[in-house]
Amino acid sequence: MTLELKRTPLFPHYAAFPDARCIDFGGWELPVQFTGIQKEHEAVRTKAGLFDVSHMGEFMVTGSYSESFLQRLTTNDVSKLKDGQAQYTLMCYPHGGVIDDLLVYRITADQYLVVVNASNIDKDFDWMSEHLIGDVTLENKSDSLALLALQGPEGAAILQMVTENFQCQHLAPFHFATDVMINGVKTLLSRTGYTGEDGFEIYIPADEAGQVWQALLTAGEAYNLVPAGLGARDTLRFEARLPLYGQELSSTISPLEAGVGFFVKWDKGDFIGRDALLKQKSDGIPRKLVGIEMVDRGIPRHGYGVYSHGKQIGEVTTGTQSPTLKRNLGLALIDADFATPDAELWIEIRGKRLKAVIVKTPFYKRTSKE
């Protein structure tokens, strides 16, 4: 007996695109592409792409102990947030492995929105529920909310065409606004991004998602906006070296190993996993995430072994032919002793070990228009 895949509120709209192809992504039937990964990737880099990411999870944390609760659970410093600000952070197990990476939005001092990865919704909610303190209420709003991500250099201009009471270009990165009217629908609008480009996220009541989706696509026709799927989302975030849970982050990979130690704030006080991470930092981080480029012909893929002097020293977490750079690139988690810039490594691809070299990341960085 096979389990029925979950679908987002926008699933019926996929039928308007004959080349749309859906896959099972963590129990969800989601589009890997609408018109082609290469085309969608290029559109986001040069114009704009619209992603349906309604599979993501959203929790509301309310009550007078909300800040203390989130400080205890996450690695970043929640106390630094002001109303209307968001931050990237991680939740860790006591041993330092990552439960999930997430976004925390401070609406008020006693009300926060926490956005989690779709595959981790139940796990995260259970973990957070087990650690409730004082006056805190945790509510799973995932089923009642849809989420669109409008990404790319023309995103602000497109969004403004359907936004009635707000100047989109004035929203600073990692800030958000509530009650923004988009095509007659009240939304929460944020500006974080997961592609390496300027990006907006639109949180919408699930039953009104379709009209916002269609309004954006219509408004975006003049800017060559395209709907984009999971394939382009992955290649875009990979080029910008943004981690994906289950590949660069997991219960067996710490934030320090994954290269996101900047989001671990040691001086904020105690949090779950702090002791283990502090010990890892003082003893020496055992593994490091590095960028690799193939010298021999071949594409590094997730799970491929990485070797040096005949010994396996790690494995590829993500790899592809970069659509922007046209180079065969990867991210690999390897023994820290071998993580030297320009060092030669060998990647096992279909039974053969092919030469690669460690290169600097991110592979792609957006240049300012100014």
C-alpha positions in Angstrom: 0.0 0.0 0.0 1.5 3.3 -1.1 0.8 6.5 0.9 -1.0 9.3 -0.9 1.3 12.3 -1.5 0.3 15.6 0.0 -0.4 18.5 -2.3 -0.1 22.3 -1.9 -3.2 24.5 -2.5 -1.6 25.5 -5.8 -1.4 22.0 -7.2 -4.4 22.5 -9.6 -2.5 25.4 -11.2 0.3 23.2 -12.3 -1.9 21.8 -15.0 -1.6 25.1 -17.0 2.0 24.1 -17.8 2.2 21.1 -20.1 5.9 20.5 -19.4 5.4 20.5 -15.6 6.8 17.4 -13.9 6.1 16.5 -10.3 8.1 14.2 -8.0 7.8 12.8 -4.5 9.6 15.3 -2.3 9.4 14.2 1.4 5.9 13.0 0.9 4.7 15.9 -1.2 3.9 15.9 -4.9 5.9 18.9 -6.0 7.0 20.3 -9.3 10.7 19.6 -10.1 10.2 21.8 -13.1 7.5 23.8 -15.0 9.3 24.5 -18.3 12.8 23.3 -17.7 15.4 23.6 -14.9 18.0 25.5 -17.0 15.4 28.0 -18.2 14.0 28.5 -14.7 17.4 28.9 -13.2 18.5 31.5 -15.7 15.2 33.4 -15.3 15.8 33.8 -11.5 19.4 34.9 -12.1 18.5 37.5 -14.8 14.7 38.3 -14.4 12.5 36.5 -11.9 11.1 33.2 -10.9 8.0 32.3 -8.8 8.2 29.3 -6.5 5.4 27.5 -4.7 7.0 26.5 -1.4 3.7 26.0 0.5 5.0 22.6 1.7 7.2 24.5 4.2 6.0 24.4 7.8 4.9 27.4 9.9 4.5 27.5 13.7 3.2 30.3 15.8 4.9 30.8 19.2 3.0 33.1 21.5 3.2 34.1 25.2 5.4 36.2 27.5 8.1 33.5 27.6 8.4 33.2 23.8 11.8 34.9 23.5 13.3 32.8 26.3 11.8 29.6 24.8 13.3 30.3 21.4 16.7 31.4 22.9 16.9 28.0 24.6 16.1 26.1 21.4 18.0 27.9 18.7 21.7 28.9 18.1 21.2 32.4 16.9 20.4 35.3 19.3 16.6 35.9 19.3 17.0 38.8 21.7 18.6 40.9 18.9 15.4 40.9 16.9 13.1 43.8 16.8 9.4 43.8 15.6 9.4 43.1 11.9 12.8 41.5 11.7 13.7 37.9 10.8 16.8 35.7 11.4 18.2 32.5 10.1 19.0 30.0 12.8 19.4 26.3 13.7 17.9 23.9 16.3 20.4 21.4 17.6 20.4 18.2 19.6 22.4 18.1 22.8 25.2 16.3 20.9 25.4 19.2 18.4 23.8 17.6 15.4 21.2 19.7 13.6 17.5 19.0 14.1 16.6 21.6 11.5 17.6 25.0 10.1 14.8 27.6 10.2 13.7 31.2 10.1 12.4 33.1 13.1 10.2 36.2 12.6 9.5 38.5 15.5 6.0 39.9 15.1 5.8 41.3 18.6 7.7 40.6 21.9 5.3 37.8 22.6 4.5 36.5 19.1 6.9 34.8 16.7 6.5 33.0 13.4 8.9 30.0 13.0 9.4 28.6 9.5 10.7 25.0 9.2 11.5 22.5 6.5 8.6 20.4 5.2 10.2 17.1 5.9 10.8 18.1 9.5 7.4 19.6 10.4 6.3 16.7 12.7 9.8 16.2 14.2 10.3 19.9 14.9 6.9 20.4 16.4 7.3 17.4 18.7 10.8 18.6 19.8 9.6 22.1 20.5 6.5 20.8 22.3 8.7 18.7 24.6 10.7 21.9 25.6 7.9 24.3 26.3 8.4 26.6 29.2 6.3 29.0 31.2 3.7 31.1 29.3 4.3 29.7 25.8 1.8 28.4 23.3 3.0 26.5 20.2 0.6 26.2 17.3 1.1 24.5 13.9 -0.3 26.7 11.2 1.2 24.8 8.3 -2.0 23.6 6.8 -3.7 27.0 6.9 -0.9 28.9 5.2 0.5 28.9 1.7 3.9 30.3 0.8 5.2 31.8 -2.4 8.7 32.9 -3.1 9.4 35.5 -5.7 13.1 35.5 -6.5 15.2 37.5 -8.9 16.4 41.0 -9.8 13.0 42.0 -11.2 11.0 40.6 -8.2 10.4 44.0 -6.4 9.1 45.6 -9.6 6.7 42.7 -10.3 5.5 42.6 -6.7 4.8 46.3 -6.7 2.4 45.9 -9.6 0.0 43.9 -7.5 0.7 45.4 -4.0 -1.8 48.1 -2.9 -0.6 49.6 0.4 3.2 49.1 0.6 6.4 50.1 -1.1 8.1 46.7 -1.6 11.5 48.2 -2.5 11.7 49.8 1.0 11.6 46.4 2.8 15.1 45.7 4.0 16.7 42.3 3.8 15.6 40.0 6.7 12.7 42.3 7.5 9.0 41.7 7.0 5.7 43.5 7.1 2.2 42.2 8.1 -1.1 43.1 6.5 0.4 43.8 3.1 -2.4 43.7 0.6 -1.4 41.8 -2.6 -4.2 41.5 -5.2 -6.8 42.1 -2.5 -5.3 39.4 -0.1 -3.9 40.2 3.3 -0.4 38.7 3.5 2.8 38.7 5.5 5.6 39.8 3.2 9.3 39.1 4.0 12.6 39.6 2.1 15.1 36.8 2.8 15.7 34.6 -0.2 17.2 31.2 -0.8 18.6 31.5 -4.3 21.5 34.0 -4.0 19.2 36.7 -5.6 17.0 39.3 -4.1 13.9 37.4 -2.8 10.5 38.0 -1.3 8.4 35.5 0.6 4.6 35.8 0.6 2.6 34.1 3.4 -1.0 33.8 2.4 -4.2 32.1 3.7 -4.2 28.7 1.9 -7.6 29.2 0.3 -6.5 32.5 -1.3 -3.1 31.4 -2.6 -4.4 30.8 -6.2 -5.4 34.3 -6.9 -2.1 35.7 -5.7 -0.1 33.1 -7.7 -2.1 34.0 -10.9 -1.9 37.8 -10.3 1.9 37.6 -9.9 2.3 35.5 -13.1 0.1 37.9 -15.0 1.9 41.0 -13.7 5.3 39.4 -14.4 4.7 38.6 -18.1 6.2 42.0 -19.0 9.4 41.0 -17.1 9.6 37.4 -18.4 8.7 35.9 -15.0 8.4 32.1 -15.0 7.1 29.6 -12.4 10.1 27.6 -11.1 10.3 24.2 -9.5 12.5 22.3 -7.0 15.2 21.6 -9.6 16.1 25.3 -10.1 15.6 26.0 -6.4 18.3 23.4 -5.7 20.8 24.6 -8.3 20.3 28.2 -7.4 20.8 27.7 -3.6 23.8 25.4 -4.3 25.6 28.0 -6.4 25.2 30.4 -3.5 26.4 27.8 -1.0 23.1 27.8 0.9 22.7 24.6 2.9 19.9 22.0 2.3 18.7 20.0 5.3 19.4 16.3 4.7 22.5 17.1 2.7 24.7 19.8 4.2 22.9 19.7 7.5 21.6 16.7 9.5 21.5 15.1 12.9 25.1 13.9 12.3 26.4 17.2 10.9 27.0 20.2 13.2 26.6 23.8 12.2 30.4 24.2 12.6 31.1 21.4 10.2 28.6 22.8 7.7 30.3 26.2 7.7 27.3 28.1 9.3 29.0 28.7 12.6 28.3 32.4 12.1 24.8 31.7 13.2 25.9 30.1 16.5 26.0 33.0 19.1 28.2 31.9 22.0 27.7 35.0 24.1 23.9 34.9 24.2 23.8 32.3 27.1 22.9 28.7 27.2 21.1 26.8 24.4 20.6 23.2 23.6 23.8 21.8 22.0 26.0 24.7 23.2 28.3 22.5 25.3 28.9 20.0 22.5 29.5 22.7 19.9 31.8 24.5 22.2 33.8 21.3 22.8 34.0 20.7 19.1 35.2 24.2 18.5 37.9 23.9 21.2 39.0 20.4 20.2 39.1 21.2 16.5 36.2 20.8 14.0 36.6 17.2 12.7 35.1 17.7 9.3 34.6 20.7 7.0 32.3 21.5 4.1 34.4 22.5 1.1 33.7 23.4 -2.5 35.1 21.2 -5.2 35.5 21.5 -8.9 36.0 18.5 -11.2 39.3 18.5 -13.2 38.5 15.2 -14.9 35.2 14.9 -16.8 32.4 13.9 -14.5 29.7 15.4 -12.3 29.9 14.9 -8.5 26.6 13.8 -7.0 25.2 13.5 -3.5 26.7 10.5 -1.7 29.7 10.0 -3.9 32.9 9.1 -2.0 35.7 11.6 -1.8 39.3 10.2 -1.6 42.8 11.4 -0.9 45.9 9.2 -1.2 43.7 6.1 -1.6 41.7 6.8 1.6 38.1 7.8 1.7 38.0 11.2 3.6 34.3 12.1 3.1 31.5 12.4 0.6 29.8 14.8 -1.7 26.7 16.5 -0.2 25.5 18.3 -3.3 26.9 18.4 -6.8 25.8 19.4 -10.4 26.9 21.1 -13.5 26.4 24.8 -12.5 23.8 26.3 -14.9 25.3 29.7 -14.4 29.0 28.9 -14.5 29.0 25.8 -16.8 31.4 24.0 -14.5 31.1 20.7 -12.7 31.0 21.7 -9.0 30.1 20.2 -5.7 30.0 20.6 -1.9 31.7 17.9 0.0 32.0 17.1 3.8 35.6 15.9 4.3 38.1 15.3 7.1 39.3 18.7 8.2 43.0 17.8 7.8 42.4 17.6 4.0 40.4 20.8 3.7 43.2 22.9 2.1 42.5 25.4 -0.7 43.5 24.1 -4.1 44.2 20.6 -2.7 43.6 17.7 -5.2 41.0 15.1 -4.3 39.4 12.2 -6.1 35.7 11.6 -6.5 34.4 8.1 -7.1 32.0 8.3 -10.0 30.5 5.0 -11.4 33.4 3.0 -10.1 36.1 5.3 -11.3 38.1 7.8 -9.2 38.2 11.2 -11.0 40.3 14.2 -10.1 38.9 17.3 -8.5 40.3 20.3 -6.7 39.1 22.3 -3.6 37.8 25.7 -4.6 36.5 28.8 -2.9 32.8 29.2 -2.2 30.2 30.5 -2.7 30.5 29.6 -6.4 28.2 32.5 -7.3 27.7 35.8 -5.6 25.2 38.5 -6.8 26.7 41.7 -7.8 25.1 44.9 -6.6 23.2 47.0 -9.2 24.7 50.2 -7.6 
